[in-house]
């Protein structure tokens, strides 16, 4: 009975912890997501902005150019929930998806819910909280877990025939669906390796007796997962066919096969990966050491279990690939942490069983555990149970006290200001421009937010065009490259003025780009971090302060707005 109680409390703790984090985060790109969803379901809009968007109508730098929204379904879905049920239900949706991801990962360790699995899931979810944001990307981990689970069940179950439905839904919600195909083909390569090693070990012409094989070959066979769960030839054929049908299912959308090219373009553009924080390597500042540490533990355990013949080759390759991906890009760290839960939970579960044998006597055993011999059989059991329950309840109360749920985060200036979003400045500019369709050169991270709050205006750039949009006026550069040039090149202001821009809407140079480092980062990086927190006065800032064509009309310590005279 007490075991079930602890499982329930740990499950509740996991949910509450994720809920607490998601409910207090904000992503500026949510603005353009909601706007697209609203436009797609509306008909009473200005010319060029009505209905489902196939061409850009939100920016002046890319206006009228073909645009493929690879998150179109998620945008419509999010807008419907937001407009009918409110922001609170969006939070609950994202929370539930993340919770299901970690909970299912915990069950994958032994096929059932265990205390060890839940404990590990809680620790690794805590290590992932820097990734938890109120955004569509938070739905991807659930699809990843479902895809991985279906692969681990082959050839026991033919879950792969569900893939077309899975990928059709996944591709409508978020562009991370390509990860599913990568995971599948890692498994294909891993199982192909298993088959080759197995065939070589059985058909070696000089070694007809399998027991006489050299130790390296026997170890290779064990590492390759020579078990009854090996894929058969028919499994390979079925998996390939299922992928073909899944790829066709991805094309079932308003844009057709353009979705495929849109997502693949992220691999061909490299500039944004060096300038967007979430696309930077995990070892660059800000470094989230807990995430890196648990990722390293997962990789180490995968290699250790492989050496002890406790993991098959496909899972080993998957963990290694996810570790490299998470190490290379901050945003991908959550996937290696999810993959690490079953590995770490299995080891923790074994350690807990061994500890239990030592503390609690076996039923019918004459000799009890060490502690039981000293203090009696019942006393330590009660103490451990009370302490464990007290600790879990305390953590539940602590997390519950930190939960802050708001009906509509868009109306809370304090929350938006804390997340470096220009609520007051936007409200000021909204009253000033009214219904005028003015052009605004904006801070990149604020583009999506301005799209939502100022639908009549046109921004320069938002989160949609980070990687894939080529500047129509300069085919050799993306819009992000051009944007950085306009801010840091000496003639940037002159180029902005050529576009008949009415307002320049930028972050105050005194606002640091990153949050203040903790003691761990200060100890490791030392004085290297000081430049990150010094005022960043760009060439554009200097030119605006010295220009007779522009007037500073608003400043609140976070945002500066200049108006063209």
C-alpha positions in Angstrom: 0.0 0.0 0.0 2.8 2.4 0.9 4.5 1.8 -2.4 1.4 2.8 -4.3 1.0 5.9 -2.2 4.6 7.0 -2.9 4.1 6.4 -6.6 1.0 8.6 -6.6 2.8 11.4 -4.7 5.8 11.2 -7.0 3.6 11.3 -10.1 1.8 14.3 -8.7 5.2 16.0 -7.9 6.4 15.4 -11.5 3.2 17.0 -12.9 3.3 19.9 -10.4 6.9 20.7 -11.1 6.4 20.9 -14.9 3.2 22.8 -14.4 4.9 25.3 -12.2 7.6 26.0 -14.8 5.4 26.2 -17.8 2.9 28.5 -16.1 5.6 31.0 -15.4 7.2 31.2 -18.8 6.6 33.2 -21.9 7.7 32.9 -25.5 7.5 35.9 -27.8 7.0 33.7 -30.8 3.6 32.7 -29.4 2.4 36.0 -30.7 2.8 35.2 -34.4 1.6 31.6 -33.8 -1.7 32.9 -32.4 -2.0 35.5 -35.1 -1.6 32.9 -37.8 -4.2 30.7 -36.2 -6.6 33.6 -35.9 -6.1 34.7 -39.5 -6.5 31.1 -40.7 -9.9 30.9 -39.1 -11.0 34.5 -39.9 -12.4 36.1 -43.0 -13.0 39.7 -41.9 -9.4 41.0 -42.3 -7.6 43.7 -44.4 -6.6 42.8 -47.9 -3.6 40.6 -48.0 -4.1 39.4 -44.5 -7.3 37.4 -44.8 -7.6 33.7 -44.4 -4.9 31.0 -44.4 -1.4 32.5 -45.1 0.6 31.3 -48.0 2.5 34.5 -48.5 4.0 36.7 -45.8 1.9 39.7 -44.8 3.4 40.4 -41.3 6.8 41.9 -42.3 7.8 44.6 -44.7 11.1 43.0 -45.5 9.5 39.8 -46.9 6.0 41.0 -47.7 4.3 39.1 -50.6 7.0 36.3 -50.6 5.9 32.7 -50.5 5.9 31.4 -46.9 5.4 27.8 -45.8 4.3 27.6 -42.2 5.5 24.2 -41.0 3.6 24.7 -37.7 0.3 25.6 -39.3 -1.8 23.0 -37.5 -0.3 23.8 -34.1 -1.0 27.5 -34.7 -4.7 26.9 -35.5 -5.0 24.5 -32.6 -3.4 26.9 -30.1 -5.5 29.8 -31.3 -8.7 27.8 -31.0 -7.8 26.8 -27.4 -6.8 30.3 -26.5 -9.9 32.0 -28.0 -12.4 29.5 -26.6 -10.8 28.3 -23.3 -8.0 30.9 -22.5 -4.3 30.9 -21.9 -4.7 28.7 -18.8 -5.7 25.7 -21.0 -2.8 26.3 -23.3 -0.6 25.9 -20.2 -2.3 22.7 -19.2 -2.0 21.3 -22.7 1.8 21.9 -22.9 2.2 20.7 -19.3 0.3 17.5 -20.0 2.3 16.7 -23.1 5.6 17.2 -21.2 4.4 15.2 -18.2 3.3 12.3 -20.4 6.7 12.3 -22.1 8.6 12.0 -18.8 6.1 9.6 -17.3 6.2 7.2 -20.3 10.0 7.4 -20.4 10.0 6.3 -16.7 7.8 3.3 -17.5 10.1 2.2 -20.4 12.7 1.2 -17.9 10.8 -1.9 -16.8 7.4 -1.8 -18.6 5.7 -0.5 -15.4 5.6 2.5 -13.1 8.3 2.2 -10.5 9.5 4.4 -7.7 13.0 4.5 -9.2 11.6 5.5 -12.6 9.6 8.3 -11.2 12.4 9.6 -9.0 14.8 9.7 -12.0 12.1 11.3 -14.2 11.7 14.1 -11.6 15.5 14.7 -11.4 15.9 14.8 -15.2 12.8 16.9 -15.6 14.3 19.4 -13.2 17.5 19.4 -15.2 15.4 20.2 -18.3 13.5 23.2 -16.9 15.6 25.7 -18.8 14.1 24.2 -22.0 10.5 24.3 -20.7 8.8 27.2 -22.4 5.2 27.9 -23.4 5.7 27.0 -27.0 4.7 24.4 -29.7 8.1 22.7 -29.5 7.2 21.3 -26.1 4.8 18.9 -27.9 7.7 17.2 -29.7 9.1 15.1 -26.8 5.8 13.2 -26.5 6.0 12.3 -30.2 9.6 11.3 -29.8 8.8 8.9 -26.9 5.9 7.3 -28.8 8.1 6.8 -31.9 10.9 5.3 -29.8 8.5 3.0 -27.9 7.1 1.7 -31.1 10.6 0.9 -32.3 11.5 -1.0 -29.1 8.5 -3.2 -29.6 9.6 -4.6 -33.0 9.3 -7.5 -33.8 7.0 -8.1 -30.8 4.3 -5.7 -32.0 3.7 -4.0 -35.4 3.1 -0.5 -34.0 4.9 0.9 -37.0 1.7 0.8 -39.1 0.5 3.6 -36.8 3.4 5.9 -38.0 1.6 7.5 -40.9 -1.0 8.8 -38.4 1.7 9.8 -36.0 3.7 11.7 -38.5 0.7 13.4 -40.1 -0.2 14.8 -36.7 3.4 15.6 -35.7 4.2 17.4 -38.9 1.1 19.6 -38.6 2.1 20.7 -35.1 5.9 21.2 -35.3 8.8 20.9 -37.6 10.6 18.4 -35.3 8.9 15.5 -37.1 12.1 15.0 -39.0 13.6 13.8 -35.7 11.2 10.8 -35.9 12.7 9.7 -39.2 16.2 10.1 -37.9 15.4 7.9 -34.8 13.8 5.3 -37.0 16.8 5.0 -39.3 19.2 4.9 -36.4 17.3 1.8 -35.3 17.4 0.5 -38.9 21.2 0.9 -39.0 21.6 -0.6 -35.5 19.5 -3.7 -36.2 21.3 -4.1 -39.6 24.5 -4.1 -37.6 23.1 -6.7 -35.3 22.2 -8.9 -38.2 25.6 -8.5 -39.9 27.5 -9.3 -36.7 25.3 -12.3 -36.1 25.7 -13.6 -39.6 29.5 -13.2 -39.4 29.7 -14.9 -36.1 27.7 -17.9 -37.4 29.2 -18.3 -40.8 32.9 -17.7 -40.2 34.5 -20.5 -42.3 37.4 -21.1 -39.9 35.3 -21.2 -36.8 32.4 -23.6 -37.1 32.0 -23.9 -33.4 30.4 -20.7 -32.0 31.9 -21.4 -28.6 35.4 -21.3 -30.1 35.0 -17.7 -31.4 37.6 -15.2 -30.3 36.5 -13.2 -27.3 36.2 -9.9 -29.3 33.8 -11.5 -31.7 31.7 -13.0 -28.9 31.6 -9.6 -27.2 30.6 -7.9 -30.4 27.8 -10.4 -30.8 26.6 -9.7 -27.3 26.9 -5.9 -27.9 24.9 -6.3 -31.0 22.0 -7.7 -29.1 21.9 -11.3 -30.3 18.6 -12.1 -28.7 15.2 -13.3 -29.8 14.2 -9.6 -30.3 16.4 -9.2 -33.3 14.7 -7.8 -36.4 13.9 -10.2 -39.2 14.2 -9.4 -43.0 10.4 -8.9 -43.1 10.7 -6.3 -40.3 13.2 -4.2 -42.3 10.9 -4.2 -45.3 7.8 -3.3 -43.3 9.7 -0.5 -41.5 10.8 1.0 -44.9 7.3 0.8 -46.3 5.9 2.4 -43.1 8.4 5.2 -43.5 7.3 5.8 -47.1 3.7 5.9 -46.1 4.6 8.2 -43.3 6.5 10.6 -45.6 3.4 10.7 -47.8 1.3 11.4 -44.7 3.5 14.4 -43.9 2.6 15.9 -47.3 -1.1 15.9 -46.3 -1.3 19.6 -45.5 -2.2 22.9 -47.2 1.4 23.3 -48.5 1.9 19.8 -49.7 5.5 18.6 -50.1 6.8 22.2 -49.5 6.7 21.3 -45.8 9.6 18.8 -46.5 11.7 21.4 -48.2 10.9 24.0 -45.5 12.1 21.8 -42.6 15.2 20.5 -44.5 16.3 24.1 -45.2 17.2 24.4 -41.5 20.1 22.0 -42.3 21.4 24.1 -45.2 21.5 27.5 -43.4 24.2 27.8 -40.8 24.3 31.5 -39.9 21.4 31.4 -37.4 23.0 28.5 -35.5 25.7 30.9 -34.4 23.4 33.8 -33.3 20.3 32.2 -31.7 20.9 31.1 -28.1 18.9 27.8 -28.3 20.9 26.7 -31.4 24.3 27.3 -29.7 26.4 24.4 -28.3 25.5 23.4 -24.7 29.0 24.2 -23.6 28.6 27.9 -24.4 27.2 30.4 -21.9 24.7 30.1 -20.4 25.7 26.6 -19.6 23.1 24.5 -17.8 25.4 22.1 -15.9 22.7 19.8 -14.5 21.5 19.0 -18.0 25.1 18.4 -19.2 25.9 16.2 -16.2 22.8 14.0 -16.5 23.4 13.7 -20.3 26.9 12.5 -19.6 25.6 10.0 -17.0 23.2 8.7 -19.6 25.9 8.2 -22.2 28.3 6.6 -19.7 25.6 4.2 -18.5 24.8 3.3 -22.1 28.4 2.4 -22.8 28.7 0.5 -19.4 25.5 -1.5 -20.0 26.7 -2.3 -23.5 30.0 -3.6 -22.1 27.9 -5.8 -19.7 25.7 -7.0 -22.5 22.6 -5.2 -21.1 21.7 -2.9 -24.0 21.3 -3.6 -27.7 23.2 -1.8 -30.5 20.2 0.3 -31.7 19.6 1.9 -28.3 23.3 2.5 -27.8 23.5 4.3 -31.2 20.4 6.3 -30.4 21.7 7.5 -27.0 25.1 8.4 -28.6 23.4 10.3 -31.4 21.1 12.2 -29.0 24.0 13.1 -26.8 25.9 14.6 -29.8 22.8 16.4 -30.8 22.1 17.7 -27.3 25.8 18.7 -26.9 25.8 20.6 -30.2 22.4 22.4 -29.7 20.9 23.5 -26.4 17.4 23.0 -27.6 17.9 19.3 -28.2 19.2 18.5 -24.7 15.7 17.4 -23.6 15.8 14.4 -25.9 19.0 12.9 -24.5 17.6 13.4 -21.0 14.4 11.6 -21.9 16.4 8.7 -23.4 18.5 8.6 -20.3 15.6 8.0 -18.0 15.1 4.3 -18.7 18.9 3.7 -18.5 19.4 5.6 -15.2 16.1 4.3 -13.7 17.2 0.7 -14.4 20.4 1.2 -12.5 18.7 3.0 -9.6 16.0 0.3 -9.4 18.7 -2.3 -9.1 20.5 -0.3 -6.4 17.2 0.2 -4.5 16.4 -3.6 -4.6 19.9 -4.3 -3.2 19.4 -1.7 -0.5 16.0 -3.1 0.4 17.5 -6.6 0.8 19.9 -5.2 3.3 17.5 -3.1 5.3 14.4 -5.3 5.2 14.5 -9.0 5.9 13.2 -11.4 3.3 10.0 -13.1 4.1 10.7 -16.4 5.9 14.4 -15.6 6.3 16.1 -16.3 9.6 18.6 -13.6 9.2 17.3 -10.1 8.6 19.0 -7.1 7.2 21.8 -5.3 8.9 19.8 -2.4 10.2 16.9 -4.7 11.2 19.3 -6.7 13.4 20.3 -3.6 15.2 17.0 -1.8 15.6 14.4 -4.4 15.0 12.5 -5.3 12.0 9.6 -2.9 12.3 11.3 0.2 13.6 13.5 1.0 10.5 10.7 0.3 8.2 8.5 2.8 9.9 11.3 5.4 10.0 12.2 5.1 6.4 8.5 5.2 5.3 7.8 8.3 7.4 10.9 10.2 6.3 10.3 9.3 2.7 6.6 10.4 2.7 7.5 13.6 4.6 10.2 14.5 2.1 7.8 13.9 -0.9 5.0 15.9 0.8 7.3 18.7 1.6 8.5 18.9 -2.0 4.9 18.8 -3.2 3.9 21.7 -0.9 7.0 23.7 -2.0 6.3 23.3 -5.7 2.6 24.0 -5.1 3.4 27.3 -3.4 5.5 28.4 -6.4 2.7 27.9 -8.9 1.3 31.0 -10.4 -1.5 30.6 -12.9 -2.8 33.6 -14.9 -5.9 33.7 -17.1 -4.1 35.7 -19.8 -0.4 36.4 -19.7 -0.7 39.0 -22.5 -2.3 41.4 -20.0 0.2 41.1 -17.2 2.9 43.7 -17.6 4.9 42.5 -14.6 5.2 39.0 -16.1 6.1 40.2 -19.6 8.6 42.7 -18.2 10.3 39.9 -16.3 10.5 37.9 -19.5 12.0 41.0 -21.3 8.9 41.7 -23.3 8.0 45.3 -24.1 4.4 45.4 -22.8 4.2 49.1 -21.8 6.1 50.2 -24.9 3.8 48.2 -27.1 0.7 49.7 -25.5 2.2 53.2 -26.0 2.9 52.6 -29.7 -0.5 51.0 -30.3 -2.2 54.2 -29.2 0.1 56.3 -31.3 -0.2 54.5 -34.6 -3.8 53.5 -34.4 -4.9 51.9 -37.7 -1.9 53.2 -39.6 0.0 50.4 -41.4 3.4 51.8 -40.4 6.7 50.0 -40.8 8.7 49.2 -37.6 12.3 48.1 -37.5 12.2 45.9 -34.4 14.2 43.9 -32.0 14.4 40.4 -33.5 13.1 38.6 -30.3 10.2 40.9 -30.1 8.9 40.4 -33.7 6.4 37.7 -32.9 5.0 39.7 -29.9 4.6 42.8 -32.0 2.9 40.8 -34.7 0.2 39.9 -32.2 -0.1 43.3 -30.4 0.2 45.5 -33.5 -1.5 43.6 -36.3 -2.0 46.7 -38.5 1.8 47.4 -38.6 4.6 45.7 -40.4 7.7 44.6 -38.5 11.1 43.9 -40.1 11.6 40.4 -38.9 10.2 37.8 -36.5 10.9 34.2 -35.4 9.4 32.7 -38.6 12.3 33.6 -40.8 15.3 32.8 -38.6 16.8 30.2 -40.9 15.0 29.9 -44.2 14.1 33.3 -45.5 16.5 34.7 -48.0 16.5 38.5 -48.3 14.7 39.3 -51.5 17.0 42.4 -52.0 20.2 40.4 -51.3 19.9 36.7 -52.5 23.3 35.9 -50.9 22.1 36.6 -47.3 19.3 35.5 -45.0 17.1 38.2 -43.4 18.8 37.5 -40.1 22.2 38.3 -41.6 20.8 41.5 -43.1 19.3 42.4 -39.8 22.6 42.0 -37.9 24.3 44.1 -40.6 21.7 46.9 -40.2 22.4 47.0 -36.4 26.1 46.8 -36.4 27.3 48.3 -39.8 28.0 52.0 -39.9 25.5 52.6 -42.8 22.7 50.5 -41.2 20.5 53.5 -40.4 20.8 54.8 -44.0 19.6 51.4 -45.3 16.7 51.4 -42.8 15.6 54.9 -43.9 15.5 53.8 -47.6 12.6 51.4 -46.6 10.4 54.3 -45.4 10.5 53.0 -41.8 8.4 55.1 -39.4 9.5 53.6 -36.0 12.6 51.9 -34.6 11.7 49.7 -31.7 14.7 48.3 -29.8 15.9 47.0 -26.5 17.7 49.5 -24.3 21.5 49.0 -24.6 21.8 48.9 -20.8 19.7 45.7 -20.6 22.0 42.6 -20.5 21.5 39.9 -23.1 21.7 37.1 -20.5 20.7 36.7 -16.9 23.3 37.1 -14.2 25.5 33.9 -13.9 25.3 31.7 -10.8 28.4 30.9 -8.8 29.2 27.8 -10.8 29.4 29.7 -14.1 31.3 32.5 -12.4 33.8 30.0 -11.1 34.3 28.3 -14.5 34.2 31.2 -16.8 35.6 33.9 -14.5 36.2 37.3 -16.2 35.2 36.0 -19.6 31.6 36.7 -18.8 32.0 40.4 -18.0 31.6 41.6 -21.6 28.2 39.9 -21.8 26.8 42.2 -19.1 28.3 45.5 -20.3 26.1 48.0 -22.2 26.0 46.9 -25.9 25.9 50.2 -27.9 25.5 49.2 -31.5 26.3 51.4 -34.5 22.6 51.8 -35.0 22.2 53.2 -31.4 25.0 55.7 -32.0 23.6 56.8 -35.3 20.1 57.3 -33.8 21.4 59.4 -31.0 23.3 61.6 -33.4 20.7 61.8 -36.1 18.5 64.8 -36.8 15.9 62.6 -38.6 14.9 60.6 -35.6 13.4 61.5 -32.2 13.3 59.3 -29.1 9.6 59.3 -28.1 9.6 56.6 -25.5 12.0 55.0 -23.0 11.3 52.9 -19.9 14.6 51.2 -19.1 13.7 48.2 -21.2 12.6 49.6 -24.6 13.5 52.7 -26.6 11.2 53.9 -29.5 12.4 56.3 -32.1 10.1 58.1 -34.5 11.1 59.4 -37.8 10.6 63.2 -38.0 
